[in-house]
Amino acid sequence: MARFTILQMTSTAADRSSRQIFLTGLAIAIVGAILFSAKAIVAKLIYRYPVDAVTLIGFRMIFSLPFFAAVAIWKARTSDSLATGDRVRIVVLGLLGYYISSFLDFIGLQYITAGLERLILFLTPSFVLLISVLFLKKRIGRMEWMALGTSYLGTVLVFVHDAQHGGSNVVVGGTFVLASAVCYAVYLILSGELVLRIGAVRLVAYAMCVSSAACILQFVLLRPLSMLVQPPAIYGLSLINAVVCTVLPVFMTMIAVARIGAPTASQAGMVGPVSTLFMGAVILNEPVTAIQLTGTALVLAGIYLLSKKRA
């Protein structure tokens, strides 16, 4: 009897510990998604100053590089050396996923609201699925088509609503952000095998170093060095953009995936568009209308169905 009680107590303690790990991982995933989504809000605040996308992303990566470089050096010292082919792939992935994609995103943010930007970027999983269907000959079921249709309907609803007020600027900005989402979807597909071989932390650290170098080089080539002298607010916002909205969310997402798995972490990320919508209303005074809320709900519903199916 005493032995049974001890075993029961041990099982209960194990269940509580497992539950605590899950809840902690879920909280980390949610906070990470909110912080990453806040990138759009910080960018819109920076754009209130005479700063363009080249300068914005240049400062973001100048402040981010030391953190990613430290992780990259640590991984290089504690891991086996990479094959030449993998090094080339990392350079390509870094340029595509974190340089070109981010640059297109920040250009688009000059023309559209932070809420619409986040909704378009949130279609990335569906672009991964569509690219897999078109180029990798993957077959998908009726539920997945329904999820895609629901998500796209929500985005189109918000896009048309914003276009009626913003005109051609919304079309231009939306096109840039859409291209950003497609680029990142291609990055995710191409990185799949490499992640399994060298690890997610190592890949992201190396890829972000490549992206940072490209962004900084772009700034040096296209802008005079005098542009490094900016008002203190630019430095402060850029530091927030780099550390709070880039470095922290990247590693928080990895920690969350390790604790609760990729499917659950992906579903937790659905808080992103909602948080952006309301942060935009509170911080940027962007309007929140019934159409925007309906469109956001449709996008979240579609991605939720897709994540459940893929899980």
Secondary structure, 3 states (H helix, E strand, C coil): CHHHHHHHHHHHHHHHHHHHHHHHHHHHHHHHHHHHHHHHHHHHHHCCCCCCHHHHHHHHHHHHHHHHHHHHHHHHHHCCCCCHHHHHHHHHHHHHHHHHHHHHHHHHCCCCCHHHHHHHHCCHHHHHHHHHHHHCCCCCCHHHHHHHHHHHHHHHHHHHHHHHHHCHHHHHHHHHHHHHHHHHHHHHHHHHHHHHHHCHHHHHHHHHHHHHHHHHHHHHHHCCHHHHCCCHHHHHHHHHHHHHHHHHHHHHHHHHHHHHCHHHHHHHCCHHHHHHHHHHHHHCCCCCCHHHHHHHHHHHHHHHHHHHHHC
